[in-house]
């Protein structure tokens, strides 16, 4: 029977030792998919304006989850303000506004941005 190479045996032994010595909550622990699921929630807020910076009341603001394809919407309030609460930080999102045939550029919100609150200005064109 052929013996395993010493590099393979050493790497298995090191991996087993690391699993015992590095606690799961440690910053040195490897990230797991389950941890990504538990990143938490954030607030995505901001305001809608015309190209000349005047606020737009009554614009529809859309927030699309790119994984599930679910779309949430909000009608901008006074001074063009909008707010989405409980936005999953682990999912990538797209955000845009529309009113009277005008549409803003699409903004991306990624899991790489770990901010608990994101402020966005959406300009209608």
N, C-alpha and C positions, 0 to 999 in steps of 0.2 A: 504494500500500500504506500502511496506517495504522500509525504508530509506537505502541509500547507507552507507557503513561503513565510518567512519571518515578518515581512512587512504587513501581510494580511493579519497574522496573529497579533501583532503589536497594535494595529488599528482597531481590531475587535476589542482587545483588552482595554485600550484607551477609551473607546466609546462606552464600554460597560462602566469603567471607573468614573467617567464624566457624568453618566446618568445617575450614579449614586451620590456624587459630591456636589452637583449643581442643583439646588432646589428649583422647583418649577416656577416660583414667583420671581426668581432672580433675573436681573437685567441681562445676564449672560446665557439664560436658557434660550433654546431655539424657539422661534415663533411657530405656533401650530395654527391650523385652519380654524379651530374652535376659538382661539384668542382673537382672530380677525373678526369673528362673528360678534364679539363682545366689546367692540371699540366704543360703543356708546352712541349718543345722539347729539346733534348740533342744531342750531338755529340758523336759517338762511334768511336774511332780511335785506332791505335796501329801498330804493325808490326808482320810479320810472319817470323819465323826462323826455322832452322833445329834443331835437338836435341843438336847439338854442338854449337848453338847460331849464326851460320852464317845466315844472312838475305836471304830470299827467294823472288826473283822477279817472278812475273807471277803466283803466287798462287791465287786460287779463294777463296774469303772470303764470307761466307754466313751469313746473318742476318735474322732469322726467327721469325716472330711475332706469338706467341703461341695462341693468340685469333683468329686472322683472318686466320692464316696459310700462309700468304703472305711471300715470301722469296725474299730478295734483295741480289744482289751479287756485288762484286767489285774485280777487278784483282789487286793484290798487285803491287805497283810501285817500284821505286828504293829503295834499302835498305829494301824491304819488307813492306813498309808502306801502310796502307789502312785507309779509312775514310768514315763513313756514317754520313751524316747530317740529320737533321729533324727526329730524332728517337723519337717517342711518349713516353714520360716518364710514362704515365699511363698504358702502356702495357708491359707484360713480354716478353722478347726476348731470343733467343739462338743464339750464335755466334760460328762459327768454320771455319777452313780453310782446303783446299785440294789441292794437286798437285802430279801428277805422282803416284797415288795409295796410297799416304801417307795422313793421316788425323790428325788434331789436336784434343785435347780433346774439348768437347763442354763446353762453358762458358755461364752461366746464367746472364742475366741482368734484374733486378727486379725493379718494381715501388718503392720498399722500399729504394733503393739507389737514393737519390735525387740530385746526382751530375749532373751538366749541361754538363760536359765533362768526359767521361770514357776512360781510356787508358788501352789497353789489349795487352798482348803478347800471340801469338798463336804458339805453337811449334809443328811442324810436326813430326810424329812418323812412 
